[in-house]
Each structure stands twice: as C-alpha cells, then as structure tokens.
C-alpha cells in the first residue's frame, strides 16, 4: 500500500525508478532487494546480477552513499547535510563524509525569478523596484538571491524560491518516508538508526526552509531580542513584500566575518568581534532559548561601524528551560570534574536508553569521561580546543547509545563553527571562560525563591494527579482482567530476517521444481516423438532442455554467490 501510494502518479514512479537506478549504480542493490523494491529494477539488470548483487570495490560505503546523494539532487543533498550534524544516528564515519556535500547549484533564469515575483506580489517588477540586478549573488537548491533597490531608494536583497522546488521536494519526501518504513520493516538492524525519525526531522527542517513567511518571523524575533544591543544588527524585513516564495530584506553593507583582510582594512578590533559573536550566541541559547542554527561565515557580516549583522534565518533552533538548565549544569560539571552529577543529568532527562543497566552505564560512562577528559584538565583554558572537547563528548555519547536531542546537536554544530571563527580572528580567545558566567547565572537562578516555588507547585500538582488517577487506573485494569481483555504486546527479534530467508528458500525450491518439471517434460517429448524432429531429436524437447539447463545454471550461481551452500 505504501508503494502504491507513492507511485500513483507518473512523476513519482519515474522519480522512484531514478533513485533506484542511482543506488544500483553505486552498489546498493542488496539493500534494494532487502526492502522489497526489486520489482522496480529493470529486468536486464536483474538478469545480469544473477540474483546476487556484487559488492563494489574501491570507494568506501559512506563515500559511495555521499556520491549517490549528490547525484540525486537537492532533497538528498539537504538530507545529507542534516545527517552530517547527527553522528549519533549515522555514526561519525558517515557524518564526516556527508560534510563534504555543498549546496551549490546553477542559478535559474532571471526571467523565471521575475515571473515568480510578479505572480506572488501581484505587481510588475518595475512597480516594486527601481533597480533589479539580473545576475544572482547566490544560488542554492531552495532559492537564489538578487540585489535590488525599492522605489523608495532602499537597498535590499530579494530571495526567490526555485520554480517547482516544493513539488519536487514533496515527491522525494514521500518516497523517503516509504523507503524508511520499508527499512524498519525488512531490515531490523536499521531500527537502531531510526530511519522514520530521521526522515520526519528532515521534512520538518525542509518545510521550514521553504516557508519564507516563517523565516521573516524568525528575523523579526531576533530583531526584538537584540534591539537594545548596539553591537548586533538584524536586518529589516519588508513585510509588504514577503510571501511563501519571496522574501525582501534590507541589504547589509559589510564583509564576511572570516574575511580577515577586509576586517583589518576597516581598522576593526578582531578580539572585540569574537567576544561580540560569542556573547550573542550565549544570549540566544542560554537566555532567549531561540538561536540562529546556521552561523557559517557567510551568514555573519561585519559592518564598517564594527557591528555584527546576522542574515539568513531559515534554520533556527529552540532550547527549553529544562535543556538550558541541563546544559549549564553539564558545562559546570565538566569544568569542576563532577562526573557523577553529569551522569545524573543525562539519566534524569531520559538521554539514556531504557534497556540499559544503569549501574553498569554509570561505571563505564564515568570511566570513559575520566580517560578522555583528564588530559584536558592539565591544560590552561586558552590551550583547550573547544572543537575537540565537543567531539569527545559526542563520541562518548555515541558509544553508550545515548539519545541526543536534535536541537542539542544543532547547538554543538553552531558552537563548533563559532569556535573555528573565533580562532581565526583571535587565536588566544578563551571560549570556555566566556561561557562560564552564563552557565553560572542559569544555575544560580535555579535556586531563586520564584524558581523553587514554581518547581514545588509543579511537583505538588503531579502528586495530586497521581493520587486521583491511580485508583481509576487500577480499577480499569481489574475490569479489563475480569473481562479477559488484557493484551500483551510481543516483539519478535529477528523474525523479519527469518521470514526473508524462508521466502528465499521457498522461491529456490519452487524454481528447482520448475526446472525438474521442464527436464522431465523434455525427456517425455523426446521419447514420445511429439512435434517436429531434427537429427532424430524432438525440437520442443531440445528447447525445453535448453531453458531448464540455463535456469539451473542461474540457480546454482545465485546459491554459490549467496555463500550458503
């Protein structure tokens, strides 16, 4: 039913065929067979494979997967970019390979851009802009950007969504959702990576990027947050010219934050710029709970006045008060070597899988923390490589199968980018020391009277709910038991693989019976003299024997290739 729903249109069926062909080309035929998509493989290719897809030599599996994603276009490039920040889901080897993918595509014609602008804004381009630069300044898979000047003389940038991109991405998301479900159903070991969860997270992220109205709201929210900060500048959004496909934003005059020569030419203090950027991010994450999640150097500009300007607000992250407090406690626990407190934080928030032996987890996790982090404590704060610090924590979490929230990984990614920018501008910048005051502020607020009262009232309400609901739940369970209405949910481990093996075995037995029947019929036709004869032999018998011989050779080769004699 999933496959029927996906392939009900010609466009979807063609796209699925294209995706399968690309994965076959890069050596993933075995996976396609495992998830029962073999029916979409061209007969010629299946015949050539003799029922067993050979493993390709040369590039590694992560590298081949990265090349396949690159070949499949925008949706898969975006998916790979998301996965590159989720080593907890796909392992560091795949994540590092996916980081190589760049979201750079050729621009679409300016005539198309102007057509979309006029359709969306219901006005001719000449009635909106005094000038409109035909050559785009940037082009990506979702949209491209043009410089322009409004009729009131304001310098702006115009972000125009690619024609037909929403329909293309929706088709790919539907196919990816179906493939993820098939993976979980037919490849049990894939459930550890949660394919359906990955696609759900990817689709949410992608739809946010497609919604320029939402991006405009994000920008306005950041502008309110920093309106009293003279060192941060958030561009103005021209609300009259914003739709789901068009975004008109104030143009910022400045250089990229990694343009060292440009910053030096403007005579600006590089150390001050690092402090401004780091303070801005700690404010977003540890005070506002809403942060710019894509702070690569192209999205942070330095103005001639020495201000930092943020642009491109399509990808943002949120931090709950509980996560803020946990981050602060984690940070201080690591600084003060309170590893027991750190483990308590992770357990309390549910980052540790339910099936884990907690006592064993505490012992092993603490041992790893001591082993990996103790060498760092011998260094001064200036000597600590913050990127290495975060990488160690992430790898320890992966080793112990901890379930890390996606927003927390977005924060890690943002911090790593900022740390790299900071080291370029000021190699001696003390990133860890800059974070400590914010962490301490949050932890201190935890013990404020208002916070204590709030938590106490919350605990009392939860206790009251338990007292009132528990008798009703017990009564409901007894009623179900008396009516013989108790159901047990059982999970069969490895049953899917067993069913797949049984299907393969039964198919081979059926195939062998057909070959045997053809051989017997050939012998009968030969002995009975049915039909025309050549050199005294029945033509039909020879043809039947030839087919049976070829099919028998095919069956033997496929069994030998499977490695199961």
HELIX and SHEET records of a PDB file:
HELIX    1   1 UNK A    2  UNK A    6  1                                   5    
HELIX    2   2 UNK A   10  UNK A   25  1                                  16    
HELIX    3   3 UNK A   29  UNK A   34  1                                   6    
HELIX    4   4 UNK A   38  UNK A   40  5                                   3    
HELIX    5   5 UNK A   43  UNK A   49  1                                   7    
HELIX    6   6 UNK A   61  UNK A   72  1                                  12    
HELIX    7   7 UNK A   74  UNK A   84  1                                  11    
HELIX    8   8 UNK A   87  UNK A   98  1                                  12    
HELIX    9   9 UNK A  110  UNK A  121  1                                  12    
HELIX   10  10 UNK A  125  UNK A  128  1                                   4    
HELIX   11  11 UNK A  165  UNK A  186  1                                  22    
HELIX   12  12 UNK A  188  UNK A  193  5                                   6    
HELIX   13  13 UNK A  195  UNK A  210  1                                  16    
HELIX   14  14 UNK A  212  UNK A  225  1                                  14    
HELIX   15  15 UNK A  239  UNK A  241  5                                   3    
HELIX   16  16 UNK A  260  UNK A  265  1                                   6    
HELIX   17  17 UNK A  270  UNK A  283  1                                  14    
HELIX   18  18 UNK A  284  UNK A  288  3                                   5    
HELIX   19  19 UNK A  297  UNK A  299  5                                   3    
HELIX   20  20 UNK A  321  UNK A  335  1                                  15    
HELIX   21  21 UNK A  339  UNK A  348  1                                  10    
HELIX   22  22 UNK A  358  UNK A  377  1                                  20    
HELIX   23  23 UNK A  381  UNK A  383  5                                   3    
HELIX   24  24 UNK A  386  UNK A  399  1                                  14    
HELIX   25  25 UNK A  406  UNK A  425  1                                  20    
HELIX   26  26 UNK A  431  UNK A  446  1                                  16    
HELIX   27  27 UNK A  449  UNK A  482  1                                  34    
HELIX   28  28 UNK A  495  UNK A  528  1                                  34    
HELIX   29  29 UNK A  539  UNK A  562  1                                  24    
SHEET    1   A 3 UNK A 129  UNK A 132  0                                        
SHEET    2   A 3 UNK A 143  UNK A 150 -1                                        
SHEET    3   A 3 UNK A 138  UNK A 139 -1                                        
SHEET    1   B 4 UNK A 129  UNK A 132  0                                        
SHEET    2   B 4 UNK A 143  UNK A 150 -1                                        
SHEET    3   B 4 UNK A 155  UNK A 161 -1                                        
SHEET    4   B 4 UNK A 246  UNK A 250 -1                                        
SHEET    1   C 4 UNK A 232  UNK A 234  0                                        
SHEET    2   C 4 UNK A 308  UNK A 310  1                                        
SHEET    3   C 4 UNK A 300  UNK A 303 -1                                        
SHEET    4   C 4 UNK A 254  UNK A 256 -1                                        
SHEET    1   D 2 UNK A 290  UNK A 292  0                                        
SHEET    2   D 2 UNK A 316  UNK A 318 -1                                        
SHEET    1   E 2 UNK A 533  UNK A 534  0                                        
SHEET    2   E 2 UNK A 537  UNK A 538 -1                                        
END                                                                             
